[in-house]
């Protein structure tokens, strides 16, 4: 029973009425029902906000046109909706850092802008990564179309590589740099680890 609701109902009536045993029992029963309905109303209100939605998240995804897997956790699905709602902001270094940090275990993202290359680099700790696909999808939606980006991770631990691994860094010519007879590939750096 909800004592707070019961007291609120009881205080609205004169004392000579609430002293009647039957009236008191009716007030206790009504207090429980009113509290039950009030909780249901607040639950429905919570379902309209991405930060608090639970059982109606599929409805919000449909409303905002967010595509994802129903197998994902509720937190990831909520973040997708909030990202969709937050992509109307002007993208800058701090905005990208903030959005990437939402998906990391610890906020370790740092964005470096390379103005002369129309490119930016997102650095983060390897131990903090958990939703890489969501991070890249969010960056693609948020960044200006003319900018390229690189995701770069670091770790304090040593990594033992058992097989031969080749890492390629290719840079292609931009459309305005293409001249007939020149190759599209501007540089190709290959490192064997």
C-alpha positions in Angstrom: 0.0 0.0 0.0 1.1 3.5 -0.7 1.0 5.5 2.6 1.7 8.8 0.9 -1.2 8.5 -1.5 -3.5 7.3 1.4 -2.5 10.3 3.5 -3.2 12.7 0.7 -6.7 11.2 0.1 -7.4 11.1 3.9 -6.4 14.8 4.3 -8.9 15.9 1.8 -11.8 14.6 3.8 -13.1 15.8 7.2 -11.9 13.7 10.2 -15.5 12.6 11.2 -15.7 10.8 7.8 -12.2 9.2 7.8 -12.8 7.8 11.3 -15.5 5.5 9.9 -13.8 2.0 9.4 -15.5 1.4 6.0 -14.4 4.8 4.6 -10.9 4.2 5.8 -10.7 0.8 4.0 -12.1 2.4 0.8 -9.4 5.1 1.0 -6.7 2.5 1.3 -8.0 0.5 -1.7 -8.4 3.7 -3.8 -4.9 4.8 -2.8 -3.4 1.6 -4.2 -5.4 1.9 -7.4 -4.6 5.6 -7.9 -0.9 4.9 -7.3 -1.0 2.0 -9.8 -2.5 4.2 -12.5 -0.2 7.1 -11.7 2.8 4.7 -12.1 1.4 3.5 -15.5 1.0 7.1 -16.7 4.5 8.0 -15.7 5.8 4.8 -17.4 4.0 5.8 -20.7 5.5 9.3 -20.4 9.0 7.8 -19.9 8.5 5.8 -23.1 8.4 9.0 -25.2 12.0 9.9 -24.4 15.0 8.1 -25.8 16.9 8.4 -22.5 14.3 6.4 -20.5 12.5 4.3 -23.0 12.4 0.5 -22.6 9.5 -1.5 -24.0 8.6 1.1 -26.7 12.1 1.6 -28.1 11.1 -0.1 -31.4 8.4 2.6 -31.8 10.9 5.4 -31.3 13.3 3.8 -33.8 10.5 3.7 -36.3 9.5 7.3 -35.7 13.1 8.6 -36.1 14.0 6.2 -38.9 16.8 4.5 -36.9 17.9 1.2 -38.3 19.6 -1.3 -36.1 19.5 -4.8 -34.8 16.9 -5.8 -32.2 19.6 -8.0 -30.7 21.6 -5.0 -29.6 21.4 -3.8 -26.0 18.9 -1.2 -24.9 21.7 1.3 -24.3 23.1 1.0 -27.8 19.6 1.4 -29.3 19.0 4.4 -27.1 22.3 6.0 -28.2 21.4 5.5 -31.9 18.2 7.4 -31.4 19.9 10.2 -29.5 22.6 10.4 -32.2 19.9 10.7 -34.8 18.3 13.5 -32.8 21.7 15.2 -32.2 23.0 15.2 -35.7 21.6 18.7 -36.4 24.5 20.3 -34.6 27.5 21.8 -36.4 30.3 19.2 -36.4 33.5 20.4 -35.0 36.4 18.7 -33.2 34.7 18.9 -29.8 31.4 17.5 -31.1 33.0 14.5 -32.7 35.0 13.8 -29.5 31.9 14.0 -27.4 29.9 11.7 -29.7 32.7 9.1 -29.9 33.2 9.2 -26.1 29.5 8.2 -25.7 30.3 4.8 -27.1 33.6 4.2 -25.3 33.9 2.6 -21.9 36.0 5.5 -20.7 36.1 8.9 -22.5 39.5 8.6 -24.1 38.8 10.0 -27.6 40.9 12.8 -29.0 40.3 14.4 -32.4 43.2 15.9 -34.3 42.2 18.0 -37.3 44.5 18.1 -40.4 43.2 21.2 -42.1 45.5 21.1 -45.1 44.4 17.5 -45.9 40.7 18.0 -45.2 41.0 15.1 -42.8 40.8 14.4 -39.1 42.1 11.6 -36.9 40.2 10.0 -34.0 42.5 8.6 -31.3 41.2 6.3 -28.6 42.5 3.7 -26.2 42.1 0.1 -27.4 40.7 -1.0 -24.0 37.8 1.4 -24.2 36.4 0.3 -27.5 33.1 -1.5 -27.4 30.8 -0.4 -30.3 33.1 0.3 -33.2 30.4 -0.1 -35.9 28.2 2.5 -34.1 31.1 4.9 -33.8 31.9 4.9 -37.5 28.3 5.1 -38.5 27.8 8.1 -36.2 30.9 9.8 -37.5 29.7 9.3 -41.1 26.4 10.9 -40.3 27.8 13.8 -38.4 31.0 14.8 -40.2 30.9 17.2 -43.2 30.9 15.2 -46.5 34.2 16.7 -47.8 36.2 15.5 -44.8 37.9 12.2 -44.5 38.8 10.6 -41.2 41.0 7.9 -39.7 40.3 5.8 -36.6 43.6 5.3 -34.7 43.9 3.2 -31.5 46.7 2.9 -29.0 47.4 0.6 -26.1 49.9 0.5 -23.2 50.2 -3.3 -23.5 52.7 -4.9 -25.8 51.2 -6.9 -28.8 52.7 -10.1 -29.9 52.1 -10.8 -33.6 52.5 -14.5 -34.5 51.9 -14.2 -38.3 53.2 -11.9 -40.9 51.0 -8.8 -41.1 51.1 -6.1 -43.7 49.6 -2.7 -43.0 48.8 -0.5 -46.0 48.3 3.3 -46.0 47.1 4.3 -49.4 46.3 7.9 -50.5 44.3 8.4 -53.7 44.2 11.6 -55.7 41.2 13.9 -55.2 39.0 14.5 -58.2 40.4 18.0 -58.8 43.9 16.5 -58.8 43.3 13.9 -61.5 45.0 14.6 -64.8 44.6 12.3 -67.8 47.4 9.7 -67.8 48.2 9.9 -64.1 47.4 7.0 -61.8 44.6 7.4 -59.2 46.9 6.1 -56.4 49.0 9.0 -55.1 51.0 7.1 -52.5 51.1 3.6 -51.1 53.0 2.9 -47.9 53.3 -0.7 -46.8 54.8 -1.9 -43.6 55.4 -5.5 -42.6 54.9 -6.2 -38.9 
